Amino acid sequence: MKAVVQRVSEASVDVDGIRIGEIAEGVLILVCAMQSDTEANADKLTAKIAKLRIFRDEEGRMNRSLSETGGAALIVSQFTLAADTSRGNRPGFSAAAPPEDGARLYEYFITRMQSEGISVQTGQFGADMKVRLLNDGPVTIPMEF
């Protein structure tokens, strides 16, 4: 699975002008299931994000994890992370998992993040979403498992 993790002061997602997810301090996770991904990939991604030390400690150093801070996660599916831009000017997305598999792994990833004790809000798989965020730092970390 591919993900982009952004430390945020706040983030939200709207579908058709309706706010469906919103968090204060935490992370915005843009996530994409790739063709060969399984639940094991989602498990590895979950474990890494939950313990990723990207939040400031008392000395201002990035030394605390999402689990330690009690921050929330806004998880948004984004198949465009699978973009192949190596040929021409139109990205190809054939490396992304088929929609059925992508949706299943997206939901599984959400459940796994919740099982880590993290408060989770979500986007809507396959929807045209408007995502807003106030990136804190900025801290933006690409990941792949």
SEDO-995480 format. One record per residue: residue number from 1; x, y, z of N, C-alpha, C in turn. Coordinates in steps of 0.02 Angstrom, whole numbers, plus 50000, padded with zeros to 5 digits. Layout:
residues N
i  n.c1  n.c2  n.c3  ca.c1  ca.c2  ca.c3  c.c1  c.c2  c.c3
NUM  X  Y  Z  X  Y  Z  X  Y  Z .
...
//
This chain:
residues 145
i  n.c1  n.c2  n.c3  ca.c1  ca.c2  ca.c3  c.c1  c.c2  c.c3
1  50042  49941  50000  50000  50000  50000  50044  50062  50000 .
2  50020  50113  49967  50054  50177  49968  50014  50226  50010 .
3  50051  50269  50045  50017  50320  50086  50060  50383  50087 .
4  50026  50438  50097  50059  50502  50112  50030  50523  50179 .
5  50074  50530  50229  50054  50548  50297  50074  50621  50308 .
6  50025  50662  50326  50038  50732  50338  50018  50749  50410 .
7  50065  50777  50448  50049  50801  50515  50008  50864  50507 .
8  49950  50867  50540  49906  50924  50531  49884  50954  50597 .
9  49868  51018  50595  49836  51052  50651  49761  51040  50647 .
10  49736  51033  50585  49666  51016  50572  49659  50992  50501 .
11  49608  50952  50488  49594  50928  50421  49520  50909  50416 .
12  49494  50913  50356  49424  50894  50345  49415  50870  50274 .
13  49360  50834  50263  49343  50810  50196  49268  50819  50186 .
14  49250  50846  50126  49180  50857  50108  49164  50817  50045 .
15  49102  50794  50042  49075  50761  49982  49009  50795  49966 .
16  49002  50820  49905  48942  50855  49883  48923  50912  49931 .
17  48974  50948  49955  48963  51005  49998  48946  50988  50070 .
18  48949  50925  50087  48933  50902  50156  48997  50877  50189 .
19  49011  50902  50247  49070  50881  50286  49057  50811  50312 .
20  49100  50763  50292  49091  50694  50314  49146  50671  50362 .
21  49200  50709  50367  49254  50692  50413  49293  50753  50432 .
22  49314  50756  50496  49350  50815  50520  49389  50796  50582 .
23  49452  50819  50585  49494  50809  50644  49529  50873  50663 .
24  49551  50876  50725  49595  50930  50748  49666  50902  50740 .
25  49709  50909  50790  49778  50887  50785  49783  50812  50771 .
26  49827  50795  50725  49837  50725  50708  49870  50718  50641 .
27  49846  50668  50602  49873  50656  50536  49818  50648  50484 .
28  49832  50674  50425  49792  50659  50366  49829  50605  50330 .
29  49795  50550  50316  49827  50494  50281  49791  50484  50215 .
30  49827  50497  50160  49803  50481  50094  49829  50412  50079 .
31  49785  50365  50061  49805  50296  50055  49780  50265  49990 .
32  49822  50221  49961  49805  50187  49898  49826  50114  49902 .
33  49780  50069  49888  49796  49998  49883  49822  49984  49812 .
34  49877  49948  49809  49907  49930  49745  49885  49859  49725 .
35  49896  49841  49663  49872  49777  49635  49888  49716  49677 .
36  49948  49710  49701  49968  49649  49737  49959  49653  49812 .
37  49930  49707  49837  49924  49716  49909  49875  49668  49942 .
38  49891  49651  50005  49849  49608  50046  49840  49642  50114 .
39  49804  49609  50158  49795  49635  50226  49862  49642  50261 .
40  49911  49600  50244  49977  49605  50275  50009  49673  50261 .
41  49999  49700  50201  50025  49766  50185  49992  49820  50228 .
42  49926  49814  50237  49889  49861  50278  49911  49856  50351 .
43  49925  49796  50375  49948  49786  50443  50015  49821  50454 .
44  50062  49814  50407  50127  49846  50413  50121  49922  50412 .
45  50079  49947  50367  50069  50019  50362  50038  50046  50427 .
46  49989  50012  50454  49958  50032  50516  50008  50035  50573 .
47  50047  49983  50581  50096  49980  50635  50146  50037  50630 .
48  50169  50052  50570  50219  50104  50560  50189  50173  50574 .
49  50129  50187  50548  50099  50253  50558  50082  50265  50631 .
50  50055  50216  50665  50035  50224  50735  50095  50241  50779 .
51  50154  50217  50761  50213  50227  50802  50263  50277  50773 .
52  50246  50306  50716  50291  50353  50682  50300  50415  50726 .
53  50362  50429  50744  50377  50484  50790  50385  50550  50752 .
54  50328  50583  50740  50328  50645  50701  50297  50704  50740 .
55  50280  50692  50803  50251  50746  50843  50302  50770  50894 .
56  50298  50834  50909  50347  50865  50953  50340  50843  51026 .
57  50399  50835  51058  50400  50822  51130  50408  50888  51166 .
58  50421  50885  51231  50427  50946  51272  50485  50990  51250 .
59  50534  50961  51217  50592  50999  51194  50585  51022  51121 .
60  50527  51009  51091  50515  51031  51023  50542  50984  50970 .
61  50567  50925  50990  50594  50876  50942  50539  50829  50920 .
62  50543  50806  50858  50495  50755  50834  50513  50689  50867 .
63  50478  50674  50922  50496  50617  50962  50435  50580  50990 .
64  50375  50601  50970  50314  50570  50996  50272  50544  50938 .
65  50237  50489  50951  50196  50458  50899  50122  50479  50905 .
66  50084  50463  50855  50012  50476  50856  49980  50441  50915 .
67  50000  50380  50928  49973  50343  50985  49988  50378  51051 .
68  50047  50407  51057  50067  50441  51119  50031  50508  51129 .
69  50017  50543  51074  49987  50610  51080  49912  50608  51087 .
70  49881  50553  51070  49808  50550  51071  49777  50586  51012 .
71  49817  50601  50961  49792  50634  50901  49747  50589  50860 .
72  49712  50618  50813  49665  50581  50771  49694  50571  50701 .
73  49662  50529  50662  49681  50517  50593  49620  50528  50548 .
74  49631  50566  50495  49581  50573  50441  49609  50531  50384 .
75  49574  50478  50366  49598  50431  50315  49556  50440  50252 .
76  49591  50455  50197  49559  50470  50134  49588  50425  50080 .
77  49546  50389  50044  49570  50347  49989  49591  50392  49931 .
78  49647  50375  49899  49671  50416  49844  49709  50371  49794 .
79  49672  50345  49745  49702  50300  49696  49756  50334  49654 .
80  49756  50400  49652  49806  50435  49611  49877  50427  49638 .
81  49884  50401  49698  49952  50386  49724  49985  50331  49682 .
82  49944  50294  49644  49970  50241  49601  49992  50267  49533 .
83  49992  50332  49523  50006  50361  49458  50074  50340  49430 .
84  50073  50321  49367  50134  50308  49330  50141  50365  49280 .
85  50193  50405  49288  50204  50463  49244  50264  50453  49199 .
86  50286  50391  49191  50347  50378  49153  50337  50385  49077 .
87  50276  50382  49053  50264  50387  48981  50212  50441  48967 .
88  50227  50485  48923  50179  50535  48902  50162  50584  48958 .
89  50108  50621  48947  50087  50672  48995  50024  50654  49033 .
90  49994  50598  49017  49935  50576  49053  49955  50519  49099 .
91  49946  50527  49165  49965  50474  49211  49923  50411  49200 .
92  49955  50354  49210  49919  50290  49208  49909  50265  49279 .
93  49854  50232  49290  49837  50209  49358  49827  50133  49362 .
94  49853  50097  49313  49841  50025  49310  49874  49987  49368 .
95  49921  50017  49404  49953  49984  49461  49908  49984  49523 .
96  49856  50026  49523  49810  50028  49580  49769  49964  49582 .
97  49750  49944  49642  49707  49885  49649  49640  49898  49616 .
98  49607  49846  49591  49539  49855  49565  49494  49884  49620 .
99  49442  49920  49601  49400  49954  49651  49375  49909  49708 .
100  49355  49848  49692  49330  49804  49745  49384  49789  49797 .
101  49444  49773  49773  49500  49759  49818  49522  49823  49854 .
102  49524  49879  49818  49543  49942  49849  49497  49961  49906 .
103  49431  49954  49894  49382  49971  49946  49389  49925  50006 .
104  49399  49860  49994  49406  49812  50049  49468  49828  50091 .
105  49524  49842  50058  49586  49856  50094  49583  49924  50129 .
106  49549  49972  50099  49539  50037  50131  49500  50029  50196 .
107  49445  49992  50193  49405  49980  50254  49444  49940  50306 .
108  49483  49892  50283  49524  49852  50329  49576  49897  50363 .
109  49608  49941  50325  49657  49987  50353  49625  50032  50406 .
110  49566  50057  50393  49529  50099  50441  49518  50060  50506 .
111  49495  49999  50499  49482  49956  50558  49546  49944  50598 .
112  49601  49931  50563  49664  49919  50597  49689  49981  50634 .
113  49681  50040  50604  49701  50102  50638  49658  50111  50701 .
114  49594  50098  50697  49551  50103  50756  49572  50053  50809 .
115  49594  49994  50789  49615  49943  50838  49678  49964  50875 .
116  49715  50013  50847  49774  50040  50881  49754  50093  50932 .
117  49689  50105  50940  49665  50154  50988  49664  50225  50961 .
118  49669  50232  50896  49670  50297  50864  49600  50317  50843 .
119  49581  50378  50859  49517  50405  50837  49521  50418  50762 .
120  49475  50390  50723  49478  50393  50651  49416  50425  50621 .
121  49427  50471  50574  49375  50497  50531  49396  50477  50460 .
122  49347  50475  50413  49363  50451  50347  49332  50493  50292 .
123  49360  50482  50233  49329  50506  50172  49280  50453  50148 .
124  49261  50457  50085  49214  50408  50055  49248  50378  49995 .
125  49259  50313  49997  49294  50278  49943  49260  50291  49876 .
126  49299  50312  49827  49274  50322  49759  49237  50387  49747 .
127  49228  50427  49798  49191  50490  49791  49236  50546  49768 .
128  49206  50598  49739  49242  50660  49723  49243  50700  49788 .
129  49301  50704  49819  49306  50735  49886  49345  50800  49882 .
130  49328  50844  49927  49365  50906  49938  49399  50900  50005 .
131  49465  50898  50005  49504  50889  50066  49538  50954  50084 .
132  49529  50974  50147  49562  51034  50173  49607  51013  50230 .
133  49666  51047  50234  49711  51032  50289  49753  51092  50305 .
134  49773  51095  50367  49823  51143  50389  49883  51100  50409 .
135  49931  51094  50363  49990  51052  50374  50032  51085  50428 .
136  50051  51046  50477  50090  51070  50534  50163  51053  50523 .
137  50204  51103  50513  50276  51092  50505  50305  51131  50447 .
138  50293  51113  50387  50253  51055  50364  50291  50989  50372 .
139  50253  50938  50390  50280  50871  50394  50238  50828  50347 .
140  50270  50802  50294  50236  50760  50245  50282  50701  50230 .
141  50257  50641  50241  50299  50581  50234  50266  50530  50188 .
142  50298  50514  50132  50273  50460  50088  50294  50393  50117 .
143  50250  50343  50110  50265  50276  50136  50239  50224  50087 .
144  50272  50166  50088  50249  50111  50045  50266  50045  50078 .
145  50217  50002  50083  50225  49934  50111  50190  49884  50067 .
//
